[in-house]
Amino acid sequence: MRILTIGFDDEYVKKLETELDKYFICIVDNAKDLYDATNFTDFRHYELVIVVDEGVKFSLERYINEVKRKKSETKIIILAHNPKNQAVFFKLGADDVVCSHWEHPDLIAARVLANMRHLFGTKVDIGKLVIDIANKKIEYDEKIVSLNGKTFDILAYLALRKQRVFSKDEIINALWEEPEYVSDNTVEVAINQIRKRLKSILGFQVIHTVRRRGYKFAY
């Protein structure tokens, strides 16, 4: 998953990313302010945006509208200094507002987990197939299946969102640090490697192509 943080210092973001790595395969981009954030959201897809309240209501409202218009599923969490502003932020379209202890990255990571729990988990367990996200391990019928690096990440990303279709662009944006420099062919090669490896163990395919749309995991 790709996350955009807005208004944090770099050291805090590093600590937050360390905490989030306990739960998710994720990439965290950091924007200095809302103006800088538009440079990220104009070209990259995010499943979560975390904003430090800058006290500029109009800019925040406009930015939230732009993010939701581009991808309505994107969750937005606002970290607010003043608890009295909670109602305002929810009216602007925020999915969650944190008003205390947000200086602690571990607590913010837990809040992220609470908001994204419906999409993510640390393990996919479907019958004989077990994909252990936290330990990057795959088992089928108690046999270890070897997949490493981005091939594992792609399988885990699709498996955690089973039956949903994702384009090559969405997969690249979610799993590569600099998606602008990654070609569609990179995803095709990785998908073929996953299919070849899993079919040799399972005897059937779990990643399916949806014509003109992308790929989905179906077991």
C-alpha positions as CSV (number, residue, x, y, z in Angstrom):
1,M,0.0,0.0,0.0
2,R,1.2,3.5,-0.7
3,I,0.7,6.2,2.0
4,L,1.2,10.0,1.7
5,T,2.0,11.9,4.9
6,I,1.7,15.7,4.8
7,G,3.3,18.1,7.2
8,F,5.6,15.7,9.1
9,D,9.3,16.0,9.6
10,D,11.4,13.3,7.9
11,E,12.6,11.7,11.2
12,Y,9.0,11.2,12.3
13,V,8.1,9.7,8.9
14,K,11.0,7.2,9.2
15,K,9.7,6.1,12.7
16,L,6.1,5.8,11.4
17,E,7.2,3.8,8.4
18,T,9.1,1.4,10.8
19,E,5.9,0.9,12.8
20,L,3.7,0.4,9.7
21,D,6.1,-2.2,8.3
22,K,5.0,-4.4,11.2
23,Y,1.5,-4.5,9.7
24,F,1.8,-3.8,5.9
25,I,3.9,-4.0,2.9
26,C,3.9,-0.2,2.3
27,I,5.7,2.8,0.9
28,V,5.4,6.2,2.6
29,D,5.9,9.4,0.7
30,N,6.2,12.7,2.7
31,A,5.0,16.1,1.5
32,K,6.0,19.3,3.2
33,D,2.5,20.9,2.9
34,L,-0.8,20.7,1.0
35,Y,0.7,22.5,-2.0
36,D,3.6,20.0,-2.1
37,A,1.1,17.2,-1.6
38,T,-0.6,17.9,-4.9
39,N,2.6,17.1,-6.7
40,F,2.3,13.6,-5.3
41,T,-1.4,13.0,-5.7
42,D,-1.5,14.3,-9.2
43,F,0.8,11.5,-10.4
44,R,0.6,8.7,-7.8
45,H,-2.2,6.6,-6.4
46,Y,-2.6,6.5,-2.6
47,E,-4.8,4.3,-0.4
48,L,-4.2,6.5,2.6
49,V,-3.3,10.1,3.3
50,I,-2.4,11.4,6.7
51,V,-2.4,15.2,7.1
52,V,-1.2,17.4,10.0
53,D,-3.7,20.2,10.3
54,E,-2.2,23.5,9.1
55,G,-5.2,25.6,10.0
56,V,-6.1,26.5,6.4
57,K,-9.7,25.3,6.0
58,F,-10.2,26.3,2.4
59,S,-7.0,24.6,1.2
60,L,-7.7,21.4,3.1
61,E,-11.3,21.2,1.9
62,R,-10.1,21.7,-1.7
63,Y,-7.4,19.1,-1.3
64,I,-9.7,16.5,0.2
65,N,-12.2,16.9,-2.6
66,E,-9.4,16.5,-5.2
67,V,-8.1,13.3,-3.5
68,K,-11.6,11.7,-3.2
69,R,-12.5,12.7,-6.7
70,K,-9.4,10.9,-8.1
71,K,-9.9,7.8,-6.0
72,S,-13.0,7.7,-3.7
73,E,-11.6,4.7,-1.7
74,T,-8.6,6.7,-0.5
75,K,-8.8,7.1,3.3
76,I,-7.9,10.4,4.9
77,I,-6.7,10.8,8.5
78,I,-6.2,14.3,10.0
79,L,-4.1,15.0,13.0
80,A,-5.6,18.0,14.8
81,H,-4.2,20.2,17.5
82,N,-7.6,21.4,18.6
83,P,-10.3,18.8,19.5
84,K,-13.0,21.3,18.8
85,N,-12.2,21.1,15.1
86,Q,-13.2,17.4,14.8
87,A,-16.7,18.1,13.5
88,V,-15.3,20.5,10.9
89,F,-12.8,18.0,9.6
90,F,-15.4,15.2,9.3
91,K,-17.7,17.6,7.4
92,L,-14.8,18.3,5.0
93,G,-14.6,14.6,4.2
94,A,-12.0,13.2,6.6
95,D,-12.4,9.5,7.5
96,D,-10.8,9.9,10.9
97,V,-9.5,12.7,13.2
98,V,-6.8,12.2,15.8
99,C,-6.6,14.9,18.5
100,S,-4.3,13.5,21.1
101,H,-1.0,11.6,21.4
102,W,-0.4,11.9,17.7
103,E,3.3,12.7,18.4
104,H,3.8,9.0,19.0
105,P,4.3,7.1,15.7
106,D,3.3,3.7,17.2
107,L,-0.1,5.0,18.2
108,I,-0.7,6.6,14.7
109,A,0.4,3.3,13.2
110,A,-2.3,1.5,15.3
111,R,-4.8,4.1,14.2
112,V,-3.9,3.4,10.6
113,L,-4.4,-0.3,11.2
114,A,-7.8,0.3,12.7
115,N,-8.9,2.4,9.6
116,M,-7.5,-0.1,7.0
117,R,-8.2,-3.3,8.8
118,H,-11.0,-4.2,6.2
119,L,-8.4,-4.3,3.4
120,F,-5.3,-5.6,5.1
121,G,-4.0,-8.4,7.4
122,T,-0.8,-10.1,8.3
123,K,-1.8,-13.5,6.9
124,V,-4.0,-14.9,4.1
125,D,-5.2,-18.3,5.0
126,I,-7.3,-20.0,2.3
127,G,-7.6,-23.8,2.8
128,K,-4.2,-25.3,2.1
129,L,-2.7,-22.0,0.9
130,V,-1.2,-19.7,3.6
131,I,0.5,-16.5,2.7
132,D,2.3,-15.1,5.7
133,I,2.7,-11.4,5.0
134,A,4.7,-10.5,8.1
135,N,7.3,-13.2,7.6
136,K,7.2,-13.2,3.8
137,K,6.5,-16.9,3.7
138,I,4.2,-19.0,1.5
139,E,3.0,-22.5,2.3
140,Y,0.7,-24.9,0.4
141,D,-0.2,-28.2,1.9
142,E,2.6,-27.6,4.4
143,K,5.1,-27.2,1.6
144,I,7.2,-24.0,1.3
145,V,6.7,-22.0,-1.9
146,S,9.7,-19.8,-2.7
147,L,8.9,-16.3,-3.9
148,N,11.0,-13.3,-3.1
149,G,11.1,-9.5,-3.5
150,K,8.5,-7.9,-5.7
151,T,7.0,-11.2,-6.8
152,F,6.0,-11.9,-3.2
153,D,4.8,-8.4,-2.7
154,I,2.6,-8.5,-5.8
155,L,1.1,-11.8,-4.8
156,A,0.4,-10.6,-1.2
157,Y,-1.0,-7.3,-2.5
158,L,-3.5,-9.0,-4.7
159,A,-4.3,-11.8,-2.3
160,L,-5.2,-9.4,0.5
161,R,-7.6,-7.7,-1.9
162,K,-9.0,-10.9,-3.5
163,Q,-11.5,-10.6,-6.3
164,R,-10.7,-7.0,-6.8
165,V,-9.1,-6.1,-10.2
166,F,-6.0,-4.0,-10.3
167,S,-4.3,-2.4,-13.3
168,K,-0.6,-2.6,-13.8
169,D,-0.4,1.1,-13.0
170,E,-2.1,0.6,-9.6
171,I,0.2,-2.3,-8.7
172,I,3.3,-0.3,-9.7
173,N,2.2,2.7,-7.7
174,A,1.5,0.6,-4.6
175,L,4.8,-1.4,-4.6
176,W,7.6,0.6,-6.2
177,E,9.4,3.6,-4.6
178,E,9.6,5.5,-7.8
179,P,6.7,4.2,-10.0
180,E,7.4,6.8,-12.7
181,Y,10.5,4.8,-13.7
182,V,8.9,1.3,-13.8
183,S,7.4,-0.1,-17.0
184,D,4.3,-2.2,-17.4
185,N,6.5,-5.0,-18.7
186,T,8.1,-5.3,-15.2
187,V,4.7,-6.3,-13.7
188,E,4.0,-8.7,-16.6
189,V,7.3,-10.5,-16.0
190,A,6.7,-10.7,-12.2
191,I,3.1,-12.0,-12.7
192,N,4.4,-14.7,-15.1
193,Q,7.0,-15.7,-12.6
194,I,4.4,-16.0,-9.8
195,R,2.1,-18.0,-12.1
196,K,4.8,-20.4,-13.1
197,R,6.0,-21.0,-9.6
198,L,2.6,-21.4,-8.0
199,K,1.2,-23.6,-10.7
200,S,4.2,-26.0,-10.3
201,I,3.2,-26.4,-6.6
202,L,-0.6,-25.9,-6.6
203,G,-1.4,-27.3,-10.0
204,F,-3.7,-24.3,-10.9
205,Q,-3.6,-20.5,-11.3
206,V,-4.6,-18.0,-8.6
207,I,-3.8,-14.8,-10.4
208,H,-6.1,-14.2,-13.3
209,T,-6.1,-11.6,-16.1
210,V,-9.2,-9.5,-16.6
211,R,-9.1,-8.3,-20.2
212,R,-8.3,-4.6,-20.6
213,R,-8.5,-4.1,-16.8
214,G,-5.7,-5.9,-15.1
215,Y,-5.2,-8.7,-12.6
216,K,-7.1,-10.3,-9.7
217,F,-6.4,-13.0,-7.1
218,A,-9.0,-15.8,-7.1
219,Y,-8.5,-19.1,-5.3
